[in-house]
Amino acid sequence: MRALIQRVSNASVTVDGTIIGEIGPGLLILVCAMDGDSPDLPAKMAAKISKLRIFKDESGKMNKSLMDIGGSALIVSQFTLAADTSRGNRPGFSAAARPDVGKQAYEAFCTEMRSLQIPVETSAFGADMQVRLLNDGPVTVSIEL
């Protein structure tokens, strides 16, 4: 499982001209299930991301987690995180999990984040989406488990 997380002041996802998910301060999390991922990875990824200390403390140091600040998460399915660019100029995506498996892992990850008492907004799996964000910092971190 791969994730790209961005610390945001706000973020939203739109499908067919309608905002379907929107948050204030917190994390925009782009997530991709990979072929061969074990079923326990959504829980491990949620635990890791929820405790990642990338928010500023009173001294301006990155020392607080999403849980510490009471922030929200906008979780967007993003199979293109599986891109293989090692050959030619057109990325290959065969390392991504099949859509049915990917959807199940995406939904499990969202459930795990909610179980940690984090307010979660979601995208529409497999839809053509527009994502807007105001990156805070900017802070962007990639994680692969």
Contacts in CASP RR format, 6 or more apart in sequence:
PFRMAT RR
TARGET T0000
AUTHOR 0000-0000-0000
METHOD contacts of the structure
MODEL  1
MRALIQRVSNASVTVDGTIIGEIGPGLLILVCAMDGDSPDLPAKMAAKIS
KLRIFKDESGKMNKSLMDIGGSALIVSQFTLAADTSRGNRPGFSAAARPD
VGKQAYEAFCTEMRSLQIPVETSAFGADMQVRLLNDGPVTVSIEL
1 31 0 8 1.000
1 32 0 8 1.000
1 33 0 8 1.000
1 34 0 8 1.000
1 37 0 8 1.000
1 41 0 8 1.000
1 42 0 8 1.000
1 45 0 8 1.000
1 105 0 8 1.000
1 109 0 8 1.000
1 144 0 8 1.000
1 145 0 8 1.000
2 31 0 8 1.000
2 32 0 8 1.000
2 34 0 8 1.000
2 81 0 8 1.000
2 82 0 8 1.000
2 142 0 8 1.000
2 143 0 8 1.000
2 144 0 8 1.000
3 29 0 8 1.000
3 30 0 8 1.000
3 31 0 8 1.000
3 32 0 8 1.000
3 45 0 8 1.000
3 49 0 8 1.000
3 81 0 8 1.000
3 142 0 8 1.000
3 143 0 8 1.000
3 144 0 8 1.000
4 29 0 8 1.000
4 30 0 8 1.000
4 78 0 8 1.000
4 81 0 8 1.000
4 140 0 8 1.000
4 141 0 8 1.000
4 142 0 8 1.000
4 143 0 8 1.000
5 27 0 8 1.000
5 28 0 8 1.000
5 29 0 8 1.000
5 30 0 8 1.000
5 49 0 8 1.000
5 52 0 8 1.000
5 54 0 8 1.000
5 140 0 8 1.000
5 141 0 8 1.000
5 142 0 8 1.000
5 143 0 8 1.000
6 27 0 8 1.000
6 28 0 8 1.000
6 30 0 8 1.000
6 133 0 8 1.000
6 135 0 8 1.000
6 138 0 8 1.000
6 139 0 8 1.000
6 140 0 8 1.000
6 141 0 8 1.000
7 26 0 8 1.000
7 27 0 8 1.000
7 54 0 8 1.000
7 55 0 8 1.000
7 135 0 8 1.000
7 136 0 8 1.000
7 137 0 8 1.000
7 138 0 8 1.000
7 139 0 8 1.000
7 140 0 8 1.000
8 23 0 8 1.000
8 24 0 8 1.000
8 25 0 8 1.000
8 26 0 8 1.000
8 27 0 8 1.000
8 28 0 8 1.000
8 74 0 8 1.000
8 133 0 8 1.000
8 134 0 8 1.000
8 135 0 8 1.000
8 136 0 8 1.000
9 24 0 8 1.000
9 25 0 8 1.000
9 134 0 8 1.000
9 135 0 8 1.000
9 136 0 8 1.000
10 22 0 8 1.000
10 23 0 8 1.000
10 24 0 8 1.000
10 25 0 8 1.000
10 133 0 8 1.000
10 134 0 8 1.000
11 22 0 8 1.000
11 23 0 8 1.000
11 24 0 8 1.000
11 26 0 8 1.000
11 28 0 8 1.000
11 74 0 8 1.000
11 131 0 8 1.000
11 132 0 8 1.000
11 133 0 8 1.000
11 134 0 8 1.000
12 19 0 8 1.000
12 21 0 8 1.000
12 22 0 8 1.000
12 23 0 8 1.000
12 74 0 8 1.000
12 131 0 8 1.000
12 132 0 8 1.000
12 133 0 8 1.000
13 19 0 8 1.000
13 20 0 8 1.000
13 21 0 8 1.000
13 22 0 8 1.000
13 74 0 8 1.000
13 76 0 8 1.000
13 121 0 8 1.000
13 123 0 8 1.000
13 124 0 8 1.000
13 129 0 8 1.000
13 130 0 8 1.000
13 131 0 8 1.000
13 132 0 8 1.000
14 20 0 8 1.000
14 129 0 8 1.000
14 130 0 8 1.000
14 131 0 8 1.000
14 132 0 8 1.000
15 123 0 8 1.000
15 124 0 8 1.000
15 127 0 8 1.000
15 128 0 8 1.000
15 129 0 8 1.000
15 130 0 8 1.000
17 130 0 8 1.000
20 122 0 8 1.000
20 123 0 8 1.000
20 124 0 8 1.000
21 74 0 8 1.000
21 121 0 8 1.000
21 122 0 8 1.000
21 123 0 8 1.000
22 74 0 8 1.000
22 121 0 8 1.000
23 71 0 8 1.000
23 72 0 8 1.000
23 73 0 8 1.000
23 74 0 8 1.000
23 119 0 8 1.000
23 121 0 8 1.000
24 71 0 8 1.000
24 72 0 8 1.000
25 69 0 8 1.000
25 71 0 8 1.000
25 72 0 8 1.000
25 136 0 8 1.000
26 55 0 8 1.000
26 66 0 8 1.000
26 69 0 8 1.000
26 71 0 8 1.000
26 72 0 8 1.000
26 73 0 8 1.000
27 49 0 8 1.000
27 66 0 8 1.000
27 71 0 8 1.000
27 72 0 8 1.000
27 73 0 8 1.000
27 74 0 8 1.000
28 73 0 8 1.000
28 74 0 8 1.000
28 76 0 8 1.000
28 131 0 8 1.000
28 133 0 8 1.000
29 49 0 8 1.000
29 73 0 8 1.000
29 74 0 8 1.000
29 75 0 8 1.000
29 76 0 8 1.000
30 76 0 8 1.000
30 78 0 8 1.000
30 81 0 8 1.000
31 45 0 8 1.000
31 75 0 8 1.000
31 76 0 8 1.000
31 77 0 8 1.000
31 78 0 8 1.000
31 81 0 8 1.000
31 106 0 8 1.000
31 109 0 8 1.000
32 77 0 8 1.000
32 78 0 8 1.000
32 79 0 8 1.000
32 80 0 8 1.000
32 81 0 8 1.000
32 82 0 8 1.000
32 96 0 8 1.000
32 97 0 8 1.000
33 41 0 8 1.000
33 96 0 8 1.000
33 97 0 8 1.000
33 101 0 8 1.000
33 102 0 8 1.000
33 104 0 8 1.000
33 105 0 8 1.000
33 106 0 8 1.000
34 82 0 8 1.000
34 95 0 8 1.000
34 96 0 8 1.000
34 97 0 8 1.000
35 94 0 8 1.000
35 95 0 8 1.000
35 96 0 8 1.000
35 97 0 8 1.000
35 98 0 8 1.000
36 97 0 8 1.000
37 97 0 8 1.000
37 101 0 8 1.000
37 105 0 8 1.000
39 108 0 8 1.000
41 105 0 8 1.000
41 145 0 8 1.000
42 105 0 8 1.000
42 108 0 8 1.000
42 109 0 8 1.000
42 111 0 8 1.000
42 112 0 8 1.000
43 108 0 8 1.000
43 112 0 8 1.000
44 145 0 8 1.000
45 109 0 8 1.000
45 112 0 8 1.000
45 143 0 8 1.000
45 145 0 8 1.000
46 109 0 8 1.000
46 112 0 8 1.000
46 113 0 8 1.000
46 115 0 8 1.000
46 116 0 8 1.000
47 112 0 8 1.000
47 116 0 8 1.000
48 143 0 8 1.000
48 145 0 8 1.000
49 66 0 8 1.000
49 73 0 8 1.000
49 113 0 8 1.000
49 143 0 8 1.000
50 65 0 8 1.000
50 66 0 8 1.000
50 67 0 8 1.000
50 113 0 8 1.000
50 116 0 8 1.000
50 118 0 8 1.000
51 65 0 8 1.000
51 66 0 8 1.000
51 67 0 8 1.000
52 65 0 8 1.000
52 66 0 8 1.000
52 141 0 8 1.000
52 143 0 8 1.000
53 62 0 8 1.000
53 63 0 8 1.000
53 64 0 8 1.000
53 65 0 8 1.000
53 68 0 8 1.000
54 62 0 8 1.000
54 65 0 8 1.000
54 139 0 8 1.000
54 141 0 8 1.000
55 62 0 8 1.000
55 63 0 8 1.000
55 64 0 8 1.000
55 65 0 8 1.000
55 66 0 8 1.000
55 68 0 8 1.000
55 69 0 8 1.000
56 62 0 8 1.000
56 63 0 8 1.000
56 64 0 8 1.000
57 63 0 8 1.000
57 64 0 8 1.000
62 139 0 8 1.000
66 73 0 8 1.000
66 118 0 8 1.000
67 116 0 8 1.000
67 117 0 8 1.000
67 118 0 8 1.000
70 118 0 8 1.000
71 118 0 8 1.000
71 119 0 8 1.000
72 118 0 8 1.000
72 119 0 8 1.000
72 120 0 8 1.000
72 121 0 8 1.000
73 113 0 8 1.000
73 118 0 8 1.000
73 119 0 8 1.000
73 120 0 8 1.000
73 121 0 8 1.000
74 120 0 8 1.000
74 121 0 8 1.000
74 122 0 8 1.000
74 123 0 8 1.000
75 106 0 8 1.000
75 109 0 8 1.000
75 110 0 8 1.000
75 113 0 8 1.000
75 120 0 8 1.000
75 121 0 8 1.000
75 122 0 8 1.000
75 123 0 8 1.000
76 122 0 8 1.000
76 123 0 8 1.000
76 129 0 8 1.000
76 131 0 8 1.000
77 102 0 8 1.000
77 103 0 8 1.000
77 106 0 8 1.000
77 123 0 8 1.000
77 125 0 8 1.000
77 126 0 8 1.000
79 93 0 8 1.000
79 96 0 8 1.000
79 102 0 8 1.000
79 126 0 8 1.000
80 91 0 8 1.000
80 93 0 8 1.000
81 96 0 8 1.000
82 92 0 8 1.000
82 93 0 8 1.000
82 94 0 8 1.000
82 95 0 8 1.000
82 96 0 8 1.000
83 91 0 8 1.000
83 92 0 8 1.000
83 93 0 8 1.000
84 91 0 8 1.000
84 92 0 8 1.000
84 93 0 8 1.000
84 94 0 8 1.000
84 95 0 8 1.000
85 91 0 8 1.000
85 92 0 8 1.000
96 102 0 8 1.000
97 105 0 8 1.000
99 126 0 8 1.000
102 125 0 8 1.000
103 125 0 8 1.000
103 126 0 8 1.000
106 125 0 8 1.000
107 125 0 8 1.000
110 120 0 8 1.000
110 122 0 8 1.000
113 120 0 8 1.000
114 120 0 8 1.000
123 129 0 8 1.000
123 131 0 8 1.000
END
